[in-house]
Amino acid sequence: MSGNRNRPARAIVFAYHDVGVRCLRVLLDAGVEVPLVVTHADAPGETIWFRSVAAVAAEHGLHCVTPADPHDPALLVAARAAEPDFLFSFYYRQMLKRDWLALPRRGAFNMHGSLLPRYRGRAPVNWAVIHGERETGATLHRMNEKPDNGAIVDQCAVPILRDDTASEVFGKVTVAAEIVLARSLPALLDGTAVERPQDLSQGRYFGGRKPEDGRIPGDAGARQIHDLVRALAPPYPPAFLRLQGQTVFITRTLPAPAPAGAPGSGLRLLREGDSLWLIAADGSALRVLAAQRDGSAEPLTARNFDGIFRGRWVPADA
């Protein structure tokens, strides 16, 4: 272990996505030495709409690796030789085990995209929007072997407007993460940071989401459907329903009073004049501002509705 107390603090960084980019830049701006950056190779078939941690590392001449397994013994040996003071994880997608967490002299810390202890686990921004939350944020916390479980260093809240998409909220959370790290880092570096344990009873874990989880429930009300649509709006796999055997993606909606005398019952799509409407089973309604059939490059609109479906309104397939 190095005895040079005058050298700059040294941190190994696990990072991905926009949060990873901004937080890595915060560390570099503060003069923290980063001998190793661990990130992900972009997955084939995934829509890459976010910035590249590997590109930022290359710009700054940092050693950057993309291991399939971050627990490769050779990588741990190299990391240990760097004698890091800290380890930071900024939206890295794999859980780090005890060997990594015990390696840095002054601790391992993670940036999570929620106001912990709420929305621990995967896809926290999407889940917060799905549940109609009016705020979320970013939390810097100490890492232990249970995900999103350790003591909180700092957190910053951001508002969720009623029509915000998850992508828009994620942009706010990225800024919140940068604020949290920038204002917490001086105290972490000088050893004066105060950590507080989480009250885990005030939140719960959420799992990852798959494209098929985006099917709009037949018994959901308009507000619940609207929250699902905006939580899954592009660049995420969008919310959808099946109509006369066809998959229709609903990517933008707006709550509004239902047209007078809206026909039919149950969840249904309705053409009314120049507008499309999604009518929930309870009669509440959404104006459909953007929709598309699977396999078609042409948006689904009121103008082409009659040429695609039989009738002015179409019930959702069971």
N, C-alpha and C positions, 0 to 999 in steps of 0.2 A: 504494500500500500504506500502510495506516495506521501511523503511528509511535507511537501511544499504547500503551505497554507496560503501562499501569496498568488498562486496560479488562479486563473479564472475558474469558476464552477464548470464542471463537465457533465454533460447529460447525453444519454443514449435516447433516441427518439423513435418511437413506433408511431407512424402517422399515415393517414390516407384522407382523401376527400378535401373539401374546402376548409373544414376545421383544421385538418392536418397542415394544410398550406399556411394558413394565417398564424397558427400557434407556433409552428416551426420558425416563421419569420419573427415572431415576438422574441423567442429565445435568442436568435441571432442578433436582433436589434439590441438586446440587453447585454451582449458580449459573452453569452454562454458558449463554451466550446461544445461542439457536437461531433464526436469522433465517429459516430455510426448512426445512420438513418435506416430503419427497416420499414418497408412499405409493401404494397401488393402490386403484382403484375395485373393490369386491367383484365378482367374476365372476358373471354370471347362471348359475344352476344349481348353483353350488358351495354346499355346506353350510357356512355361516359359524358356526362354533362357538367362535371365538376373539374376543378383544376388539379394539376399533377404535383404531388409531393416529390416524385423523382426528378421532375424538371427543376423545381426550386433547389433541390439538393445539388443537381448538376451545375446550376448557375453559381452556387457558392463553393463549388469544389469539395463537397462533402462525400464521404464514402457512403454509398447507398446500395442496399441489397433487397431482393424480392424473394425470399425463401418460401417454398411451399409450406414448410414446417419451421416456424420460428424457433422451435426447441431443438434444432439441429445442434449436437454437442460441439461441433467446430465453431459455430457462431457464438455459442456461449463462452467458449474459451477465448475467442477474439475480443468479445465484449468485456470479459473480466480483466483482460490485459490492459484495457483502456482506463481502468480504475475510475469508473463514473461516480460522480456524487449523486446524481439523480437519474431516474428513468421516467420518461413521460410517454403516455399513450394518448394520441389525439385521433380518435375515430378509426383506430386500427381494428380490424374485423375479427381477430382471433383472440381468445382468452390466453393470457400469459400465466404460466405456472410458477410454482414456488421458486425454482432456480432463478428465474428472471427477477421476481419480486424481491428476493433476498440479495440480489447482486449489487445494487447501488448503495453507497455508503449512507446516504441521507434520505432514502426512500423512493418509492415508485408512486406516481400520481397519474390519474386519468381525468380527461375532460369528457363529461357526459352531457348529452343534449336534452336535458330536462332539469326541472327543479327537484333534485333528489330530496327525499326518498321517493317521490312520485315518478312513475314511468321508468322504473329500472328495467334493464334488459334491452331488447332489440327495437329498432324503428321508433324511438321515443317521440319524435316530432309527428310522424304519421298517426300514431296512436292518440296523441293529445288532440289532434284535429278531429279524428274520428269520434272522440268522446265530447266534442264541443267545448273544449277548454277555452277560456278567455286569456290565459297567459301560460307561458312555459319559459324556458331559459337554458342556461348552461351552468354546470356545476363542476368545479375542480375538487377532486377528492383523492384521498390516499387509497391505493389499491391493496386489496388482500385477495385471498383465493376464491372468495365469493364475488360474483360480478356486481359492480355498482353498490358495494356494501360498506366501504370504508368511510372514515371520518371526513367531514366536509371542510375544505380550506376556505372556499368562497363560492358564491353563485350570483348570477345576475339574471333578472327577469326581463322578458319582452312580452308585449301584448300580442294576442291573436285576434284579429278583427273577424267579424262574423263571416266574411266572404273570402278571407285569406286562403290561398292554397298552401299545401304543405311545403312546396318549393319556396314560396314567399316567406313562410315562417322559418324555414331552414336558413334563409339568408339572414334573418334577424338573429337566429341562434348563433350563426357563425360570428357575427359582430359581438354578441354577448360573450362568446368563448374568448375572443381576443381581449375584450375588456377585463374579464376575470383573470386571465393569465397575466396580462400586463400589470394589473394592480396588485396581484398576489405575489409575483415573482420576487420583488425586493425583500419581502419578509421571509420567503422560502430561502433565499440566498443567504440572508444574514442570520437565519435560525430563530426568528421571532414570530413566525407564523403560528396563529392559534387555530387549532382544529377542533371541531365539535362532532361528537358521534351522531349518526343518523338515528332517528326514531323510525324504525322500519315498519311500524304499525301504521304509519301515515301514507303508505304507498304499497305497490305490489309490482311483480315482474310481468313483463309482456314479452311474447315470443316474436320471432320474425314473421313476415307476411309473404305469401305466395300469390302469383297473379290470380289464381282461382278463388282466393279469398275476397276478391273485389266484386263478386256477384251481389247485386242489390237485393236485399231480402224482400220477399213479397209482402210481408206484414209491417215493414218500416214506414214511419211517418215521413213527411216531406223534409223536416229539419234533419232527421237522422240520415236520410238519403243525401241531402245537400252536404252534410259533414263528410260522408263517405266519398262523395264525388270530389270534393276539394282536397281531401287527404290523399287521394290517389291520382289527382290530375297530373298530366305530363310534367316532368319526365318519368314519372312512375307508371307501372302498368295500370290502366284506368279502370274505374268502376264500369260494370256492364250488366246487361240483362239480355235474355233470350226472347226474341219476338218472331213467331212463325218460323221457328227453326234457325233463325239467323242471330248471330251475336252482334249486339249494338253497344258500342262504347259511349258512355256519357262522360264528357270531359269538362263541361262547365254548365252550371245551373244557377238560378236565382230564385229564392222563395218569392211567391206572389199569390194573390187570391186566385182560386181556380176560375176558369171561364164559366159563365152562367150555364147551368144545365149540362155540365160535362158528362157525356154518356158513359155507360159501362160500370163495372165494379171491379175491385181488386186493383193491383198495380197495373198501370196501362200507359201507353204512349198515345198522345192525341195531337192531331193537327187541327189548329183553330186559326183560320185565316192565314196570315203570314208567319205564324209562330208554331213551334212545337212545345208541347207540355208533357210533363211527367206527372201523372195523377196517382197519388199514393192510395193504398187500400182504405184509409180513413177519410178520403176526400180532400186532404190537403194537397197542395200543388207546387210544382216548380216549373218555371220557364226554362226550357232547354236551350242554352246559348251555343253549345257546340256538341256535336255527336257524329259518330262515324261507324259504318258497318265494318266488321272484320273482313279484310281482304279487298276493301274498296279504297281507292285514293280520294274519292269524292265525298265531301261532307254530307251527312244526312240533314236535310232541311225540309221546311214545309213545302218547298217547290217540287222536290222529287219524291216526297213521301208517298203520294198516291200511285206512283209508278212502281214502287217497291213493295208496298204492303196492300193487303186486301181490306179496304174499309178506311174510314176517317180515323178510327182509333183501333189500337191493337193491344190485346191483353198480354202480359208477360207470360211466357211459358212456365209451367209448374216445374 
